[in-house]
């Protein structure tokens, strides 16, 4: 897993919160990274919406320790409209 975030990154200062009501126009993913050397914590969380070959889209959730194996769960969504329309 690269150390460079993938997708859109919302830089957040400690005294502010991101504007979740207005995501970017091409919003595809949220990635959260928690690095706390004192606690030996290097956590990684990512949720993305991506197109698939067989269904319209899939929600892909990944998490784990940064730099190690990650766990991934993929949830597919069927087409939202009937074929031929």
Secondary structure, DSSP 8 states (H G I E B T S, - for coil): --SS--S------TT----TTS--TT--EEEEEEEEGGGTEEEEEEEEEEE-SSSSEEEEEEEEETTS-EEEEEEEE--SS-TT-
